């Protein structure tokens, strides 16, 4: 019964690489369209976060899917290694710098906002700003370190295990 056997297809590597390049370009185009849609809806139309939930879901789910899929195939650790070889700053350090910068920006925003809303007078506003700044730094930075750096480390170790398993199978 040769009807149910799967035939091996001969695939030209040049065609496969060109198709993958096109798929990458399509992915980037969709991400840019989502970001432009978010910007237009928020700043031009003045809509709230509820109205841009679809675009946000597309952005986050596609990033999470790529990371999980790359880690399960064992190529995530290879991508990190190639990046670290070609860059002066390792990717793990860039993640820490990003977390510190992002946490500081959010904390400054919360501090300024709280000082403007709850501050009564110049000194009280400065006190509230400093208090909220350090409080939110103590909350945001560890949280983002666990989420971003922890997920990066977990994906990297899962990718290493998958690539070792793949090498053992061969």
C-alpha positions as CSV (number, residue, x, y, z in Angstrom):
1,X,0.0,0.0,0.0
2,X,2.1,2.8,-1.2
3,X,-0.8,5.3,-1.0
4,X,-0.2,6.1,2.6
5,X,3.6,6.4,2.5
6,X,4.9,9.8,2.7
7,X,7.2,10.6,-0.2
8,X,10.3,12.6,0.4
9,X,10.1,15.8,-1.5
10,X,13.3,17.2,-3.1
11,X,13.6,20.8,-1.9
12,X,16.0,23.2,-3.3
13,X,17.9,25.0,-0.5
14,X,18.0,28.3,-2.4
15,X,14.2,28.2,-2.8
16,X,13.7,27.3,0.9
17,X,16.0,30.1,2.1
18,X,14.2,32.6,-0.2
19,X,10.8,31.5,1.1
20,X,12.1,31.9,4.7
21,X,13.3,35.4,3.8
22,X,9.9,36.3,2.5
23,X,8.2,34.9,5.6
24,X,10.5,37.0,7.8
25,X,9.6,40.1,5.7
26,X,5.9,39.3,6.1
27,X,6.3,38.9,9.8
28,X,8.1,42.3,10.1
29,X,5.5,43.9,7.9
30,X,2.7,42.6,10.2
31,X,4.5,43.8,13.3
32,X,5.0,47.3,11.8
33,X,1.3,47.5,10.8
34,X,0.3,46.5,14.3
35,X,2.5,49.2,15.8
36,X,1.3,51.8,13.4
37,X,-2.3,50.8,14.2
38,X,-1.7,51.1,17.9
39,X,0.0,54.5,17.5
40,X,-2.9,55.8,15.2
41,X,-5.6,54.5,17.5
42,X,-4.0,55.9,20.7
43,X,-2.7,59.2,19.5
44,X,-4.8,60.2,16.5
45,X,-8.1,58.7,17.5
46,X,-7.6,58.9,21.2
47,X,-8.8,55.4,21.9
48,X,-8.1,53.5,25.1
49,X,-6.2,50.3,25.7
50,X,-9.4,48.2,25.4
51,X,-9.8,49.2,21.7
52,X,-6.2,48.2,20.8
53,X,-6.2,44.8,22.6
54,X,-6.2,42.8,19.4
55,X,-3.0,44.5,18.2
56,X,-1.3,44.0,21.6
57,X,-2.3,40.3,21.6
58,X,-0.8,39.9,18.2
59,X,2.4,41.5,19.2
60,X,2.9,39.6,22.5
61,X,1.6,36.2,21.3
62,X,3.8,36.2,18.2
63,X,6.9,37.1,20.3
64,X,6.1,34.4,22.9
65,X,5.4,31.9,20.2
66,X,8.7,32.5,18.4
67,X,10.7,32.2,21.7
68,X,9.0,29.0,22.7
69,X,9.3,27.5,19.3
70,X,12.9,28.5,18.9
71,X,13.7,27.1,22.3
72,X,11.9,23.8,21.6
73,X,13.8,23.4,18.4
74,X,17.1,24.2,20.0
75,X,18.0,27.2,17.9
76,X,17.4,29.9,20.6
77,X,20.7,29.1,22.3
78,X,22.5,29.1,18.9
79,X,21.0,32.5,18.1
80,X,22.1,33.9,21.5
81,X,25.6,32.5,20.9
82,X,25.8,34.1,17.4
83,X,24.7,37.4,18.9
84,X,27.2,37.2,21.7
85,X,30.0,36.4,19.3
86,X,29.1,39.3,17.0
87,X,28.3,41.9,19.6
88,X,30.4,43.7,22.2
89,X,27.7,43.4,24.9
90,X,26.2,39.9,25.5
91,X,22.4,39.5,25.2
92,X,22.0,38.6,28.9
93,X,23.7,41.9,29.8
94,X,21.4,43.8,27.4
95,X,18.4,42.2,29.0
96,X,19.6,43.4,32.5
97,X,20.3,46.9,31.1
98,X,16.8,47.0,29.5
99,X,15.1,45.9,32.7
100,X,17.0,48.6,34.7
101,X,16.2,51.3,32.2
102,X,12.6,50.3,31.8
103,X,12.1,50.0,35.6
104,X,13.7,53.5,36.0
105,X,11.5,55.1,33.3
106,X,8.3,53.6,34.8
107,X,9.4,54.6,38.3
108,X,10.1,58.2,37.2
109,X,6.7,58.3,35.5
110,X,4.9,57.1,38.6
111,X,6.9,59.5,40.8
112,X,6.2,62.5,38.7
113,X,2.5,61.6,38.3
114,X,2.1,61.0,42.1
115,X,3.9,64.2,42.9
116,X,1.6,66.2,40.6
117,X,-1.6,64.6,41.9
118,X,-0.9,64.2,45.6
119,X,1.8,66.8,46.3
120,X,0.8,69.8,48.3
121,X,3.5,72.3,48.0
122,X,7.1,72.1,46.7
123,X,8.7,70.1,49.5
124,X,5.8,67.7,49.8
125,X,5.9,67.1,46.1
126,X,9.6,66.3,46.1
127,X,9.1,64.0,49.1
128,X,6.3,62.1,47.3
129,X,8.3,61.9,44.1
130,X,11.3,60.4,45.9
131,X,9.2,58.0,47.9
132,X,7.2,56.8,44.9
133,X,10.3,56.6,42.8
134,X,12.2,54.3,45.2
135,X,9.2,52.3,46.1
136,X,8.3,51.6,42.5
137,X,11.9,50.8,41.7
138,X,12.0,48.3,44.5
139,X,8.8,46.6,43.0
140,X,9.4,47.0,39.3
141,X,13.0,46.1,38.8
142,X,12.9,42.7,40.6
143,X,9.6,41.9,38.9
144,X,10.9,42.6,35.4
145,X,14.2,40.8,36.2
146,X,12.3,37.7,37.1
147,X,10.0,38.0,34.1
148,X,12.4,39.0,31.4
149,X,15.8,37.7,32.5
150,X,14.2,34.6,34.1
151,X,12.3,33.7,30.9
152,X,15.4,34.4,28.8
153,X,17.4,32.0,31.0
154,X,14.7,29.4,31.0
155,X,14.4,29.5,27.2
156,X,18.1,29.3,26.8
157,X,18.4,26.3,29.0
158,X,15.5,24.6,27.3
159,X,17.1,25.3,24.0
160,X,20.4,23.8,25.1
161,X,18.6,20.7,26.3
162,X,16.7,20.4,23.0
163,X,19.9,20.8,20.9
164,X,21.7,18.2,23.1
165,X,18.8,15.8,22.7
166,X,18.9,16.4,19.0
167,X,22.6,15.7,18.8
168,X,22.2,12.5,20.9
169,X,19.4,11.3,18.5
170,X,21.8,11.6,15.6
